[in-house]
Amino acid sequence: MSRLRKGVSTGLAAGTFLTLAACSGGGSSSVPGVGGVPGVSEGPGAHDVGLILPLTGRNAAYGLRMRDAAKLALSAKGSPALDVHDTNAPGGAEQAARDALSRGDAILLGPLTATETSAAAPLAVNAGKAELAFTSDSTQARPGVWVMGLTPEQQVRRMVDAARATGRRTFAAFLPDNAFGHAMGDGLARACRDAGLKEPQIVFHTMDTQNIDDGLKTLSAIETRQPAAPEPAPTDVPAGPSAIDPTGETAPNPAGTAETGATPPATLGATPAPAPQAVPVPPPPFDALVLADTGLELGRVITALQADHIDSSQVQIMGPALWKAFDGKLGALHGAWYAAPDAHDRMGYVAQYRALYRQAPSPVTDFAYDAAALAGSLIRQGGVTTQALTRADGYMGVDGLFRLRPDGHVTRALAIYQIQRGGGARIVVPASRDVAIRPS
């Protein structure tokens, strides 16, 4: 693996502009510093990069910010122009892709969703044009169509690799019965299979509290792990001879003393019977557990985990990158992991975006920026080709290293975050600075 080459940076008043650079020891695919962001050109033949996004409708807020990120990536003099099309216009994503291709664009960036990608991708493939889609649905990946979003499979594989490094060998998953949960489950099964591990036990649950409780009881085998309740200590000591009353005939009077005036035995400093000690509950039949819930359902899952004695002292709990948005509220899961890009890697990009647009970029804009920067770099260097896109050593983006594979999947270098006892998370396994050539 060739040594990582640092990106070329241009210092600006607002901070350092983060650039995209090839990570080989050879030439850099860097994007120069930012000047003014140009408007979208409308002249025929002037466009090189087709961008198809929802600019109106319910997803317009995402699409407009992603458009701004792409413009930022291609704002330097000499960069190719953006040819922007609205996937919410009549004809949808299919017509948007058709229009972009008819204008001779060298590459398509977008669309946003899996449904839109499935409509646009056949047109790009038939036209022989590369497409960098922003969906996180890995089933949309195919030769010539790359899934740029952060997929569940990428997250699970990273966590499995990290858990294996700590000695974990038996994986399980308790997941919501929806598309995201099944994607996490499929990713776990593939990661375990590729690592030569035992097939993970995966249980899916509905939103119903009883279903969550019952499903986790089955997965955790709590009924076979729960120790038998200790025999209760006797509460009534039968009367009989004692050092105070050798005949065993003394009876307490209403004042609480024996007829002889002696103090009852209970008040003479006798050592009470010790309280029964709690018997530790054995661990469940797995040492790593993948979750995928958020919101109220996650709260119900946490309650069920506690009831079934599953915690980080015995099991490495792992969850989705979605937890990053609210990990300050997840103190009850302290010790749990999630995999996500290193936030430090995007600081320069965030500063530049904020300085230009007076608002912070949402995480989804990162994919638009990287895709546009990559397209612009390749066009300036001679053109967009599959060989150039899939260079083995990958590229440095605003979220760290990524590599486009020939089959349309993307490998990303992710950090492992650990949730802290008081909430919040810290990085315990840094993101790699080398993208290995392996399945994702």
VENSULWO-V190333 format. One record per run of one state. SS is the DSSP state (H for helix, E for strand, - for the rest). FROM is the first residue (numbers start at 1). LEN is the number of residues. If there is no record, write none. Layout:
ss->SS from->FROM len->LEN
ss->SS from->FROM len->LEN
This chain:
ss->- from->1 len->9
ss->E from->10 len->3
ss->- from->13 len->2
ss->E from->15 len->3
ss->- from->18 len->3
ss->E from->21 len->2
ss->- from->23 len->24
ss->E from->47 len->7
ss->- from->54 len->6
ss->H from->60 len->14
ss->- from->74 len->7
ss->E from->81 len->6
ss->- from->87 len->5
ss->H from->92 len->11
ss->- from->103 len->4
ss->E from->107 len->4
ss->- from->111 len->3
ss->H from->114 len->14
ss->- from->128 len->2
ss->E from->130 len->4
ss->- from->134 len->4
ss->H from->138 len->3
ss->- from->141 len->1
ss->E from->142 len->1
ss->- from->143 len->2
ss->E from->145 len->3
ss->- from->148 len->4
ss->H from->152 len->14
ss->- from->166 len->5
ss->E from->171 len->6
ss->- from->177 len->2
ss->H from->179 len->16
ss->- from->195 len->6
ss->E from->201 len->5
ss->- from->206 len->3
ss->H from->209 len->12
ss->- from->221 len->1
ss->H from->222 len->4
ss->- from->226 len->26
ss->E from->252 len->1
ss->- from->253 len->4
ss->E from->257 len->2
ss->- from->259 len->4
ss->E from->263 len->1
ss->- from->264 len->1
ss->H from->265 len->3
ss->- from->268 len->20
ss->E from->288 len->4
ss->- from->292 len->3
ss->H from->295 len->13
ss->- from->308 len->8
ss->E from->316 len->4
ss->- from->320 len->1
ss->H from->321 len->9
ss->- from->330 len->1
ss->H from->331 len->3
ss->- from->334 len->3
ss->E from->337 len->4
ss->- from->341 len->2
ss->H from->343 len->15
ss->- from->358 len->7
ss->H from->365 len->16
ss->- from->381 len->5
ss->H from->386 len->4
ss->- from->390 len->5
ss->E from->395 len->3
ss->- from->398 len->2
ss->E from->400 len->5
ss->- from->405 len->5
ss->E from->410 len->3
ss->- from->413 len->2
ss->E from->415 len->5
ss->- from->420 len->5
ss->E from->425 len->5
ss->- from->430 len->11
